[in-house]
Amino acid sequence: FVPFWVDTKNGYLRVRLCSQARAIENECYVAIAGSVGNLPRVDNVNIQYAQSAVFSPSDVYFPHDATLAEATANAEMMIYADVDLDKLKLLNTEGSVNNLKDRRLDLYNLNFKAAPAD
């Protein structure tokens, strides 16, 4: 989940493109939620730019543009998307790119730290 506030489309595109990259690299869903409209009584926060969305990995089991849902730019609205965790599991075993399998274990590994017993 990536909440954001930006005042220009350039700032929005930075948030959007980085979020889409995280969904692809980490093989996960990413939702971005931005603030739109104006706040005339708040200093320096009179104009905002946003287009909330939900992104998926970019692979055969997901939409071709890796976007599950997308709001209209600069419109106050709610969006939703069904996220299928089974598709993520399938992606990890049968996807066209296997990020976890292809990682270099000499440079990167995953560790699990158990919570202390009460």
Protein Blocks (a to p, Z undefined) as FASTA:
>chain_A
ZZdddfbfklmmmmmmmmmmmmmmnopaddddddedjdfkbghilbccddddddddddfk
bcfklpabdcdehiacdddddddfklmmmmmmmmmbdfklmpcfkloccdddddddZZ
